[in-house]
Amino acid sequence: MLVGGDESVFEKNRELLNQLGSTVIYLGKPGSGHKMKLILNLHLGTIGLAFSEAFVLSQKLGFEPGVFVDAFNKTVQKNYFSEVKGPLIAKGDYSPLFTVNMLLKDLTLAENQATRQKVALPAGSLVKQLFMTCVNQGQGEMDFSSVALTMQKLNGIERHSRESQPR
């Protein structure tokens, strides 16, 4: 839980907040929690795209999806995305926990903050465009990990999500 606001109010309510979330981080003035969430989701989208690119290249080089994910997760490069989303991507499961639409909203807000602060985000801008592509391909209500599906489509890999496969 990312918290911004008056520190004395935060301290008075710390016990309650600790019951609501396993990790509570006080970040300072009002709006700080929201801003940090945008920063963290920018990073999440960026590593999601990077993982998806490596995933697609591994397929083009002849590796089965599960083999790539297993190998990746045995390296120091493993992360939340590879460990939690990677196995689901390998199975074509894009059941939503955090949708593309929600991430695209945060990427847009992060870009707006960067513009106000005159901060260049070249990778962030590319990530936002690719997630917009996901939305334009009808993936808005799928999990944000469906960026891997978009990368597969862009690279001529005919692998569809479980939702589009016959049951």
QUIJO-V255631 format. One line per field, one symbol per residue. ss: DSSP state (h for helix, s for strand, l for the rest). phi: phi as a letter, one per 20 degrees, with the letter a starting at -180 (. if undefined). A space follows every 10 residues. Layout:
ss: ???
phi: ???
This chain:
ss: lsslllhhhh hhlhhhhhhh llllssllll lhhhhhhhhh hhhhhhhhhh hhhhhhhhhh llllhhhhhh hhlllllllh hhhhhhhhhh hlllllllsh hhhhhhhhhh hhhhhhhlll lhhhhhhhhh hhhhhhllll llshhhhhhh hhhhllllll lhhhlll
phi: .dccqffffg ffdgfffffe bfcdcedogg nfffffgfff ffffffffff ffffgfffff enefgfffff fgfddfegbg fffeegfffg emddgfdcfg gfffgfffff ffffffeldf cfffffggff fffgffendg eefgffgfff ffffdmeecd fgfeefd
